Amino acid sequence: MAQFTRIQVAETMKKTGLVPLFYNNDITISKEILKACYKGGARLLEFTARGDFAHEIFSDLVKYANKELPEMIIGVGSVTDAGAASLYMQLGANFIVTPVFREDIALVCNRRKVLWSPGCGSLTEIARAEEMGCEIVKLFPGGIYGPNFVKGIKGPQPWTSIMPTGGVSPTKESLTEWFSAGVTCVGMGSKLITKDIITHKNYKQLEINIKNVLNIIENIRT
């Protein structure tokens, strides 16, 4: 069962502006990554469940966070059907992120009042997702559409909250471009939690990276 309401999740996304995302099939490495993100100031993390038995890793990770990192909001990404969404919510997912917009996922998440963020690529998809109760839309793949797409959406729909994933870099230039376009938050995976960090277990560097990104976002907003 989710430990945080969908309103709390949405507000945290808006407040911090950052959702780190990663997948690893090693629970020890996963815990270290989660802890480094937490120590760096992140309060959200999307576990991109793309491997066999990923739900087992996710379950252990949620239990660890609930005990050791009480303010960390863990969700799951790469969810492609209502059955998977239901499974992960039963395991404690606080939010569900999908690569596509599916009404069956919207229904099961809304039934349990869990925030869901569908991958959308057109104004029509975004409008339909919002009609189904979506608070924050995932723009995916963000690198294909770019900040100008966000500006185009915010023109006729200034109320729309957008989180691009893919195409966002942990640099001042990239983050300024996206947030100036009007995004609510950004999702970042391998450009933030790099292969080098995981290979060399350089979790201190990840902590530093998270702090730097959050500082950049805060400065852009102020």
N, C-alpha and C positions, 0 to 999 in steps of 0.2 A: 504494500500500500504506500502511496506517495506520502512523504513527510512534509511536503510544501504544497500549498494551494497553487492553482494556475495563476492567480493574481500575484502571489508572491514571486513566482517564477518570472512572470512578465515584467514585474517591477525591477527585479534583479538584473534581468537582461538589459533593461533600459538604463539602470543606474551604472552598471559596470561597463557596458558596451562591448563585452568580449565573451565569447563562448569557445574555449579551446575544445578540440575534438581529436580523438585518437582511438586506435584499436591495437591491442596486443594480446596474444594468447597465453602470456605468462602472468599469473596473478601477482607475483612478487614485483615484476617490473611495472605492472599496472598500478599497484599501490604506491610505488615510488613516484611515478608520474603524477598521480592524483595529489599526493602530498606536496610535491614541488609546486604544482599549480596553486594549491591552497596557500602555501607559504608565500607565494608571489603575489597573492591578493585576489586571485580568481575565485569566484563563488559559484561558478557553473562549469559543468564539464559534460560534453556529449561523448558517450562511448559508442563508436561506430561499429555496430555488431555485424561484422562481415565474415566471420569465420565459423567453422563447425564448433559446436558447444560453446559459442560465445555467451550464451545465457548463463552458463555456469560461472564464467569469469565475472560477468556483470553482477550476478547475485552476491558473490564474495566481496566484490568491490563496494557494493551498496552497504553491506553489513559493516565493512571496515569504516566507511565514511560516517555512517550513523553513530559509530562508537568513538572514532578518533577525530573526525573533522565535521563537527555538528552543523556548521553553517554551509557546507558544500552541498550544492543542488546537483544531483546526478541524473542525467537523462540518457536516452538511447537514440542513436541515429541509424540510418540505412534500413529503416523499417518499411516493408513493402506490402504488408497485408494486415488485416484486422486481427488475425490469429496471433501473429507475432507481437503486435501492439498489446494485446490482452495479456500475453505471456509476460512481457517485460513490465507491464504495470503491476502484475501480480508479484513480481520480484522486486518492486519498489521504485520503478522509474518515475521520476518527478516530471518529466516531459518527454514527448515523442517527436522525433524529427524524421521526415520522410523525403526521399529524392523526388517524389511525384505527389500530385494531389489526388487523393482517393477518398471518396465519401464514406466508404466502409470504416476506414481508420478514424475519420472525424466522428462517426457515430459512437464507436466504442470508447474513444477518449472523452467525448462530451458526457457520456453516460457516467463516467467516473470523475468528471470535472478535472481532468488532467490536460495541461496545455499541450497542444500539438502544433507543429510548425511544418507545413507541407512545402515541398519544392515546387515553385511556380515559375512560369516563363512568359506569361502574357497578362495583360490587364484583365482579360476575361477570367482567366484562372484565379487571379488574385481576388477579384470581386466575388467569385463563387465561393472561394475558401472563406472569405470574410462573412458571407451569408451563412456559412456553416459554422460560424463561431470562432474562426481563427483570429488570434490576437496579434501574432507576429508571423509574417510570411517569410519563408526561406526563398531567397533568390538563388536559383541553382540551374546550371553552373554559373556562378557570379562572374568568372573571368570572360565568359562568352558575351554577357550582356553589358557589363561595365557600369560605372557610375552614372553615365548619361541616361541609361535606361531608368535608373532610380529617379532621376530628375523628371523624366517623362511621366512616370507613374505618379509622383507627388504633385504634379500639376493639377490633374483632374481629381485626384484622391489624396489630399494632404493629410487625411486621417490614417492612411495606411502605414503600418510599421513594418519595416523590411530588414531582414538579416541576410546579407550576401554570404555565401559559403563557396570557396573556390575563387581564386583570382584576387584574394586579399593577402597582402604581405605585411610583416611586422615592422614596417618602416614609416617614418613620418610622412613621406610623400604619398604612399598608398593609402594610409589611414586618413590623411587630410582630404584626399580626393573622395573617398567613400562617405565620410561623415559630412563633408561639405555638401554632398549630393542629397543628404537627408536620411541616411540609414539610422536605424535605432541601435543596432549592434552588429557585430561581425563575427562570423565563425571562421576559425583558423585551425588547420590541421598540421600537415607535414612541414609547412614553412615556419611554424612556431615550435612544434614538437618534432624536431628534425631526426632523421635516421642517425646522424652522428651522435646526438644526445643519447638516443636509446642504445646504440652500439657501445658507446664508451661509458654509459651509465653516469653521464654528467648532469645529474639532476639539479645541482647548484646553478648551472648555466641556464637550465630551464626556468628556475625560479627567477633569475635575473631577467630573462627574456620576458616573462609574464609581467614583472614589475615595470619594465620599460614600456611595453605596449599599453598598459593601463595608464601610465603617466602621460604618454603621448595622447591618448584618447581624452584624458581629463584636460590637458592643455588645449587641445583643439576645441573642445566644448566651451572653454572659458575664454 
